[in-house]
C-alpha cells in the first residue's frame, strides 16, 4: 500500500489576503492555494472553561499532505465542511520528502 492510497481525504489549502472594507478596517479574504489528498489524525483535545462561560474545545490534529505542497503557518485547511488552522509545519529528518507533516487545530 503506497502513500497515495493512505491519503484518503480531499484537502483544500487556503491563504488569506488582507483587504480594507468601506470603513478602512482590515478584513481577510481566503483563496485556494492547493487541492491535494491528505490524511487527518486526531492527537489531543483540550477543554478551556470557567464557571462563567461555556467550554471552549481546542482539538489538535496531525495532517499529512504530499511532499511539495505549498502550505504555511496560519493557512486554513478545509476538509469537507470543517475548517482547521495550520499551527505549525513540522520539520522532517531525512532527504526524501514524500510527505509534509502539519500540526493543525480546530476550535469549537
KEDREN-334342 format. One line per field, with one value per residue: residue in three letters; chain; x, y, z of N, C-alpha, C, O in turn. Coordinates in steps of 0.001 Angstrom, whole numbers, plus 524288, in hexadecimal, padded with zeros to 5 digits. Layout:
% KEDREN-334342
residu c(ala,...);
chaine c(A,...);
n.east c(X,...);
n.north c(Y,...);
n.up c(Z,...);
ca.east c(X,...);
ca.north c(Y,...);
ca.up c(Z,...);
c.east c(X,...);
c.north c(Y,...);
c.up c(Z,...);
o.east c(X,...);
o.north c(Y,...);
o.up c(Z,...);
END
This chain:
% KEDREN-334342
residu c(unk,unk,unk,unk,unk,unk,unk,unk,unk,unk,unk,unk,unk,unk,unk,unk,unk,unk,unk,unk,unk,unk,unk,unk,unk,unk,unk,unk,unk,unk,unk,unk,unk,unk,unk,unk,unk,unk,unk,unk,unk,unk,unk,unk,unk,unk,unk,unk,unk,unk,unk,unk,unk,unk,unk,unk,unk,unk,unk,unk,unk,unk,unk,unk,unk,unk,unk,unk,unk,unk,unk,unk,unk,unk,unk,unk,unk,unk,unk,unk,unk,unk,unk,unk,unk,unk,unk,unk,unk,unk,unk,unk,unk,unk,unk,unk,unk,unk,unk,unk,unk,unk,unk,unk,unk,unk,unk,unk);
chaine c(A,A,A,A,A,A,A,A,A,A,A,A,A,A,A,A,A,A,A,A,A,A,A,A,A,A,A,A,A,A,A,A,A,A,A,A,A,A,A,A,A,A,A,A,A,A,A,A,A,A,A,A,A,A,A,A,A,A,A,A,A,A,A,A,A,A,A,A,A,A,A,A,A,A,A,A,A,A,A,A,A,A,A,A,A,A,A,A,A,A,A,A,A,A,A,A,A,A,A,A,A,A,A,A,A,A,A,A);
n.east c(8034D,80308,806EF,7FFEE,7F658,7F3F6,7F224,7E6D6,7DF42,7D943,7DFCE,7DFB2,7E81F,7E8A2,7EB97,7ECFC,7E9EA,7EBCA,7E29F,7DC74,7D0A5,7C4DF,7C57A,7CFB5,7D3C0,7DB78,7D999,7D8D3,7D9F8,7D86D,7DF66,7E0EC,7EC33,7F00C,7EB2B,7EB31,7EDC8,7EC75,7EEFD,7E8F4,7EB7E,7E727,7ECDC,7ED10,7E480,7E01C,7D93E,7D48A,7CF8A,7C74D,7BFC0,7B8F5,7B767,7B4EF,7BACA,7C68D,7CB7D,7D72C,7DCB1,7E76B,7EDFF,7F52A,7F915,7FB39,800FF,803AA,81132,8175E,80E9D,8091C,808AD,806B5,808FA,7FDC4,7F752,7EAF2,7E475,7DBAD,7D335,7C988,7BE8D,7C3B5,7CC77,7D9C9,7E505,7F20F,7FB8C,8061F,8107F,81650,8237C,82B1E,83343,83D63,83FEA,838E1,82D16,821C1,81847,8114E,810A2,80786,8037F,7F717,7EBAF,7DEE8,7D4F2,7CA3B);
n.north c(7FB6C,807FB,8155C,81C59,816F6,816FC,8214A,825FE,82DE9,83959,8450D,8527E,85CF8,86972,87713,8839B,89071,89D6F,8A77F,8B42F,8B88A,8C031,8C760,8C845,8C060,8B50C,8A942,89B66,8942C,887AE,87F30,87455,86C8B,862AA,8560A,84A1D,83C5E,83722,83372,83321,832D6,83175,8370D,83BD7,8417B,84CF9,852FA,85F0B,86609,86D64,87083,87849,87845,87190,86549,86524,85E4D,85990,852C1,84B6C,84715,83E47,84033,83A7A,83CF8,83C6F,83CD8,848EF,84F20,85BB8,86274,869C3,86ED5,87359,87293,86E23,861E6,85A5B,85024,848EF,84E04,852FB,85BE1,85E1B,8633D,8659F,862EF,86092,85D57,851C8,84DC2,844B5,839B9,834E1,83268,830A5,83603,831BF,833DA,83E4D,84265,847CF,84FC2,851DF,85912,8596B,86171,860D9);
n.up c(80000,7FBEF,7FED1,7FA11,7F9E5,80451,806D3,807E6,80818,80263,801E5,80395,802B4,807D6,806DC,80CD1,8084D,80B2F,80B74,80ABC,8105C,80DC6,815C5,8183E,81E38,820A2,819DA,81773,80C20,8072C,7FECD,7F61A,7F691,7F493,7F0BF,7F599,7F882,80598,8131B,81F35,82C91,83944,8448E,84EED,858AB,85E8B,868DA,86BC3,875D9,87E89,889E9,886D4,87C3A,86FFE,86C5C,8652B,85AEA,8563E,84C58,84874,83D0C,834C4,82821,81C1B,81001,8020F,7FE29,7FACC,7FA7D,7FAF2,8063A,811F6,81F05,825CC,81D38,8182D,8190A,81234,8138B,80EDB,814EF,81CC8,822C7,82541,82C0E,82891,83154,83206,82947,828B2,82A28,8229C,82406,81C3F,80E98,8063C,802EC,803DD,807EC,80E8B,81BC0,82401,82EB4,8328B,836F2,83CA7,8410F,84939);
ca.east c(80000,80635,80541,7FB61,7F1A2,7F2FF,7F03E,7E196,7DBA9,7DA52,7E171,7E094,7EB66,7E708,7EEF2,7EA28,7EBF3,7E95A,7E05E,7D9CD,7CB19,7C336,7C6BE,7D551,7D53E,7DDE7,7D6AD,7DBB8,7D765,7DB5A,7DF7D,7E323,7F1A6,7F0D5,7E75A,7EE81,7EBFF,7EEF2,7ED28,7E873,7EBAD,7E663,7F110,7EB73,7E034,7E04E,7D469,7D568,7CA81,7C6CD,7BA56,7B5C9,7B709,7B4C9,7BFE0,7C8F8,7CE59,7DB2B,7DE81,7EC16,7EE53,7F99E,7F741,7FF3F,80000,807F3,815CF,81740,809D5,80A0D,805A5,8099D,80631,7F92E,7F3CB,7E66F,7E3C4,7D623,7D222,7C3D2,7BC42,7C694,7D10B,7DDF1,7E92B,7F74A,7FE81,80BB7,8125F,81A39,82822,82BFA,838AC,83E31,84072,8344F,8285A,81D4B,81393,811DD,80DC7,805B7,8005B,7F29C,7E80D,7D97E,7D297,7C481);
ca.north c(80000,80CAE,81A07,81EA2,81430,8183D,826B2,824DA,83262,83DD8,8495B,8577E,86098,86ECF,87B2D,8888F,89557,8A187,8ABDE,8B7FF,8B920,8C588,8CAAE,8C836,8BC1C,8B09B,8A456,89741,89110,882D0,87CF5,86F05,86C0F,85D59,851EE,84574,83855,83782,82FF8,835F9,82F54,83463,83628,83D0C,84520,85003,855C1,863C9,867B7,86F64,87006,87C78,877E7,86C52,862E7,865D5,8597A,85A07,84D8C,84B77,842BF,83DBC,83FDD,838E2,83E9E,83AE2,84034,84D1C,85236,860F6,8636F,86CD3,86FB1,876C8,8713A,86B0B,85CD8,858F8,84AAF,8489A,852E1,8548E,85F24,85DA3,8671B,86351,864F3,85FEF,859B3,84EC1,84C6F,83F1E,837F1,83193,83532,83010,8385E,82F4C,83662,84271,841A2,84CCE,84FDD,85548,85904,85B09,8638D,8604F);
ca.up c(80000,7FB7F,8019D,7F777,7FB8B,809CD,80709,805F3,8085F,7FF02,80542,800FD,805A4,806B9,80902,80D58,8064B,80E4D,80894,80E0C,80F35,80CAC,81A39,8190C,821B5,81DF7,8199B,814D3,8081E,8068F,7F98E,7F5F3,7F4E1,7F29E,7F1CE,7F5AD,7FC31,80AB2,81754,8241D,83113,83E1A,84852,85446,85940,8635E,86A0F,86EC6,877E5,883CB,88B91,88496,8768B,86DBA,86B64,86015,859CF,85235,84AE3,8452E,83961,83146,822BD,8185D,80AA4,7FE96,7FE15,7F6F6,7FAEC,7FCED,80AF0,815D1,823E7,825AA,818EA,819B1,81681,811F8,81250,80F34,816DB,82172,821D6,8291C,82B89,828DE,835C9,830F2,82551,82B91,82717,821E5,823B8,817A4,809A5,802D7,80500,80151,809EB,81262,8209E,82612,83370,8318F,83B4D,83BCE,845C9,8491A);
c.east c(8037D,803E8,8005B,7F648,7F02B,7F0F3,7EAC6,7DDC1,7DD31,7DB42,7E23A,7E3BD,7E9DA,7EAB1,7EBE8,7ED06,7E8F0,7E77E,7DDCF,7D418,7C9D1,7C4A7,7CC92,7D73C,7D778,7DA54,7DA03,7D82E,7DAD5,7DAFF,7E254,7E8AF,7F285,7EC2A,7EA42,7EC06,7EEE4,7ECA7,7ED5B,7E825,7EB1F,7EAA9,7EF5C,7E720,7E0B1,7DB23,7D5C8,7D017,7CB33,7C100,7B6CA,7B4D8,7B699,7BA4F,7C1A0,7CC64,7D21E,7DD48,7E322,7EC52,7F3B0,7F757,7FBDC,7FD83,8047E,80C78,81565,81250,80B27,80668,8091A,80668,80217,7F5DE,7EF24,7E65A,7DDF7,7D5B7,7CC4D,7C19D,7BF3E,7CB7E,7D4CC,7E1EA,7EE6D,7FA3F,80458,80C88,816ED,81EC8,828DB,831CA,83937,83E39,83B85,82F88,823B7,81831,81507,80EAB,80C80,802FD,7FBF2,7EEF5,7E2BA,7D75C,7CCBC,7C229);
c.north c(804D6,8113C,81C63,81C09,8158B,81DC5,826CA,82969,8368D,84294,84E3B,85AF7,86612,872A4,88054,88CF4,899A0,8A5F8,8AF93,8B855,8BEEC,8C957,8CAD0,8C405,8B797,8ABD9,8A062,89480,88C4E,880ED,877B5,86F31,866BD,859EC,84CC9,8413F,838E5,833A6,832FF,8321A,832A0,83306,83743,8411E,847D3,852DD,85A55,86589,86A65,86F63,87436,87BE8,8723A,86A54,863F3,86113,85A75,8548E,84E18,8467D,842C0,83D09,83E81,83A66,83CC5,83EC8,84444,85066,85783,861FF,8664A,86D48,873EB,87619,86E5A,8660A,85BA0,85353,849EC,84DE1,85529,85795,85EB1,861F8,8645D,865F4,864A9,85C33,856D9,84D55,8468F,83E11,83459,834D0,8350B,83261,8362A,83197,83AC3,840FF,84702,84BF5,853BD,854FD,85B11,85CD5,86337,861F8);
c.up c(80000,7FE84,7FF36,7F91B,80129,80A84,804A7,80616,8046D,8027C,801F6,804A6,803F8,80967,808F7,80A8A,80930,80ACE,80C7D,80C76,80E6F,8110B,81B73,81CC7,81E86,81E3D,816AD,810ED,80723,800F2,7F9B3,7F3C9,7F259,7F3FF,7F129,7F917,80162,80E8B,81C6C,82898,83603,841F9,84DEE,85435,85E86,8640D,86D9A,870C0,87D27,8851C,88940,87EBD,874D3,86CC8,865C4,85F2D,85548,85130,84734,841F0,836C6,82BD7,81F43,812E5,8072D,7FED4,7F9C5,7F718,7FD46,8018E,80EE0,81AD2,82326,820C3,81B2F,8168C,816AF,81032,81317,810C1,81B75,81FF1,8266F,8281C,82C10,82D4E,834BE,82C6B,827DA,8280C,826ED,821C2,81F0C,812B5,80655,80580,80204,80336,80DB7,8172E,822CC,82B39,83267,83640,839AA,84103,84548,84E3F);
o.east c(80687,7FF87,7FCF4,7F24D,7EB96,7EE4E,7EA2A,7D953,7E1CD,7D7EB,7E50B,7E23D,7E9C0,7ECA8,7E8AF,7F1D3,7E426,7EA74,7DD1A,7D2D4,7CD58,7C504,7CE2F,7DBC8,7D597,7D845,7DD94,7D3EC,7DF8D,7D6CE,7E5B2,7E9BC,7F559,7E989,7EBA0,7E88F,7F343,7E8DD,7F168,7E4F5,7EE3A,7EBFB,7F01F,7E636,7E195,7D8EE,7D7E5,7CC85,7CF25,7BDBB,7B205,7B1BE,7B7BC,7BE05,7BE83,7CFD5,7D07E,7DF63,7E2D7,7EB05,7F65F,7F407,7FFEB,7F91D,808B9,80BA4,8134F,811DA,80DFC,801A8,80DD1,801B5,802E3,7F1EE,7EF5A,7E7F3,7DB92,7D790,7CA5A,7C2AC,7BD72,7CE51,7D32D,7E225,7EF2C,7FB54,80741,809A8,81AF1,81E0C,8276D,834D6,835CD,83CBB,83A24,82E24,821F7,8143B,8195B,80A7E,80FED,80078,7FCEF,7EF0F,7E228,7D7E0,7CA7A,7BD67);
o.north c(805AC,810FB,81E40,81EAE,81544,81EE1,82794,828CB,8373E,843FB,84E28,85BD0,86746,8719C,88146,88D29,89971,8A7F4,8AE34,8B866,8C231,8CE0B,8CD37,8C40B,8B670,8AA93,8A1D3,892B9,88CCD,8810A,876CC,8719D,8664B,85ACE,84B3F,84266,83AE5,830ED,8352E,82E81,83631,82E73,833FA,843CA,84548,854E7,859A0,8666C,869BC,86E5C,873C0,87ED8,86E9C,86D5F,863A9,85FEE,85BFD,85208,850E3,84240,846BC,839A6,84113,83944,83BA6,84373,8432D,85420,857CE,86260,8655F,86C40,877A1,878CD,86C5E,865EA,85BD5,851DF,84A3A,851CD,858F2,85617,85EE1,8641F,86129,86AA2,8681F,85866,85938,84BE1,843C5,84122,8311C,83962,838F0,830D7,83869,83158,83AEA,83EA7,84A56,847F2,8585B,85131,85DFC,85A1C,86508,861CB);
o.up c(803A2,8007E,8020D,7F9A5,80296,80E60,7FFF3,80450,8033E,805A6,7FE10,80924,7FF51,80DAB,80586,80A6A,80994,80794,8110B,807D3,80E71,8101B,81F4B,81E58,81A3F,82265,813C9,81247,8065D,7FE96,7FD02,7EFC4,7EE7C,7F7ED,7ECD0,7FC37,8018A,80D61,81DD3,82880,836E6,842A7,8515B,85050,86281,8604D,871DD,86DA7,87FD1,881BD,889A8,87C87,877C8,86C75,8621C,86255,85106,854B3,8434D,843CC,8369E,82B03,81F73,81150,80929,7FF9D,7F593,7F417,80126,800E6,80F20,81AD7,82031,8202E,81F90,81203,81AD9,80C00,8177A,80E30,81DD1,81C59,82AF5,823D1,82F92,82D16,83662,82BC9,82907,82386,82A93,81FA6,81E0C,812B4,803DF,809D7,7FE25,8007F,80FCE,816BB,8235E,82C0E,8317F,83932,835E3,844F1,84172,84EE6);
END
